[in-house]
Amino acid sequence: MEHAWRRALEARDGLIVRREHPSLGSAFDRALRQGHIVPVLAGIYRDAAAELDLATRIRAALIMDLNAVVVGEAAATLGWWPDRAATTVDLATRGRPADGDGIRWCRRQIPLDLTVDRGDVRFTDAPLTVLDLLPTLGGTVIDEALRLRAVTLGQLETVFAGLPVRPGDALRRALLDDSRDQPWSEAEREFQRQNRDLDLPHAHRTNHPVTLPDGTVRFLDYALPDLLLAFEVDGWETHGSREAFLRDRDSDAQLAALGWQRIRFAATTIFDDPEGVKATVRSIVAAREGLFRGLPAASRPRARRRGGRA
């Protein structure tokens, strides 16, 4: 009986379900006292020496309730945002089991058409997951979902309109409205807000695809196509490597060959000096307008745009 708990662990791929071994209760109790196994949920144990990762937490939760739906950050990690690397699992259930080690339950019924099935695991789909996370993560979750092309604003609006009223909806509504220019980062979101204040007399496009002479496609953060003018908001995480430095210079040169002027702002500048950024944008737009006024209509370069992926 000394190592009966080890055999039970092996039978469940690293988990022990106490109710499945009614004759081994004393062996499990002894293993618990000696620190060989630890609880994950009530009546479910794991090897104390093994890592408790997201997959193990989900397996344990589904032993407790096979019909539970993974929600929140864990659903984002499973579905469309693997870099989020959630460690805690939140689950919607009709009951209310006791919470466990990194496992939290909420009493909630999720519409089946807003879920995704992957094997035995069911989790909320991308639009519902984004809406669920807005009160805790703010606009960042919309930015990431749009950047990763996991959702569209139209999908978010449709799902939001179909859900019952719940706490946090005022914030959700405000963030959806603030996302109308489809930002891919918090710095882009702030830059878009600043440009709304300027009320520039030119149609703008965000994440505007332009095909370069070498056939690649680059998405311009904020473009004024009638002026062939683009503004980029560069964060260190994306643009700070040697590879990114070289890629940016190459694409700048290719854009210039098409007549585009691309102006780069550091993301920190967008937040640290908003009035300075707005003044700079206003001055550059005015200069570009003057340049275009000086050209005969037939000589003015025209924006060439084709859809595609970078």
Residue pairs with C-beta under 8 A, 6 or more apart in sequence:
1 24
1 26
1 27
2 27
4 21
4 24
4 27
5 16
5 24
5 27
5 28
5 31
5 36
5 37
5 45
8 16
8 20
8 21
8 24
8 28
9 15
9 16
9 37
9 46
9 47
12 20
13 59
14 46
14 47
14 50
14 56
15 40
15 44
15 45
15 46
15 56
15 59
15 60
15 63
16 28
16 37
16 44
16 45
16 46
17 43
17 44
17 63
18 25
18 28
18 43
18 44
18 45
19 43
21 28
28 37
28 45
31 37
31 45
32 38
32 39
32 45
35 48
36 47
36 48
37 45
37 46
37 47
37 48
38 45
38 46
38 48
38 101
39 45
39 100
39 101
40 46
40 52
40 56
40 57
40 60
40 100
40 101
40 103
41 60
41 61
41 63
41 64
41 97
41 98
41 100
41 101
41 103
42 64
42 97
42 98
42 100
44 60
44 63
44 64
44 100
46 52
46 56
46 60
50 56
52 101
52 102
53 87
54 74
54 77
54 85
54 86
54 87
54 89
57 88
57 89
57 100
57 101
57 102
57 103
58 70
58 74
58 89
58 121
60 100
60 103
61 68
61 70
61 89
61 91
61 100
61 103
62 68
62 120
62 121
64 97
65 91
65 93
65 95
65 97
66 120
67 93
67 94
67 122
68 91
68 92
68 93
68 105
68 122
69 91
69 92
69 93
69 110
69 115
69 122
69 123
69 124
70 78
70 89
70 90
70 91
70 121
70 122
70 123
70 124
71 90
71 91
71 92
71 106
71 108
71 110
71 123
71 124
71 129
71 132
72 86
72 90
72 129
72 132
72 133
73 84
73 86
73 88
73 90
73 133
74 86
74 88
74 89
74 90
74 123
75 90
75 123
75 124
75 129
75 132
76 84
76 86
76 129
76 130
76 133
76 141
77 84
77 85
77 86
78 118
78 121
78 123
79 116
79 123
79 124
79 125
79 126
79 129
79 150
80 126
80 129
80 145
80 148
80 150
81 144
81 145
81 148
81 150
87 102
88 102
88 103
88 104
89 102
89 103
89 104
90 104
90 105
90 106
91 103
91 104
91 105
91 106
92 105
92 106
92 107
92 108
92 109
92 110
92 124
93 105
93 106
93 107
93 108
94 107
94 109
95 105
95 107
96 105
96 107
97 105
98 105
99 105
110 124
110 128
114 124
114 125
114 127
114 128
114 159
115 122
115 123
115 124
115 125
116 122
116 123
116 124
116 125
123 129
124 132
126 145
126 150
126 151
126 155
127 151
127 155
127 156
127 158
127 159
128 159
128 163
130 141
130 142
130 145
130 150
130 151
130 156
131 156
131 159
131 160
131 163
131 172
133 141
134 141
134 142
134 168
134 171
134 172
134 175
135 167
135 168
135 171
135 172
138 175
139 175
139 178
139 179
139 183
139 186
139 189
140 186
142 156
142 175
142 176
142 179
142 183
143 179
143 183
143 184
143 185
143 186
143 188
143 189
144 150
145 151
146 152
146 153
146 179
146 182
146 183
146 184
147 184
147 185
153 176
153 179
153 180
153 182
156 176
156 179
157 176
160 172
160 173
160 176
178 189
178 193
179 189
181 192
181 204
181 206
182 206
182 207
183 189
183 192
183 206
184 207
184 221
185 233
185 235
185 267
187 233
187 235
187 267
187 270
187 271
188 206
188 221
188 222
188 233
190 270
190 271
190 274
191 221
191 222
191 231
191 233
191 265
191 270
191 277
192 206
192 222
194 270
194 274
194 277
194 278
194 281
195 204
195 222
195 278
195 281
197 278
198 278
198 281
198 282
200 224
200 281
200 282
200 285
202 224
202 226
202 227
202 285
203 224
203 225
203 226
204 222
204 223
204 224
205 220
205 222
205 223
205 225
206 221
206 222
206 223
207 219
207 220
207 221
208 219
208 220
208 222
208 223
208 225
208 230
208 305
209 217
209 218
209 219
209 220
209 305
209 306
209 307
209 308
209 310
210 217
210 218
210 219
210 220
210 223
210 255
210 258
210 260
210 303
210 304
210 305
211 217
211 304
211 305
211 306
211 308
212 218
212 251
212 254
212 255
212 258
213 254
213 257
213 258
214 254
216 251
216 310
217 306
217 307
217 308
217 309
217 310
218 251
218 255
218 310
219 310
220 230
220 231
220 232
220 260
220 262
221 230
221 231
221 232
221 233
222 230
222 231
222 232
222 233
223 229
223 230
223 231
224 230
224 285
224 288
225 303
225 305
226 303
227 285
227 288
227 289
227 292
228 258
228 259
228 260
228 261
228 288
228 301
228 303
229 260
229 261
229 263
229 284
229 285
229 288
230 255
230 260
230 261
230 262
230 263
231 262
231 263
231 264
231 265
231 281
232 262
232 263
232 264
232 265
233 265
233 267
233 270
234 248
234 264
234 265
234 266
234 267
235 267
236 267
238 244
239 245
239 248
248 264
252 262
255 261
255 262
256 262
258 301
258 304
259 301
259 302
259 303
260 303
261 288
263 280
263 284
265 277
265 280
269 276
269 277
270 277
292 300
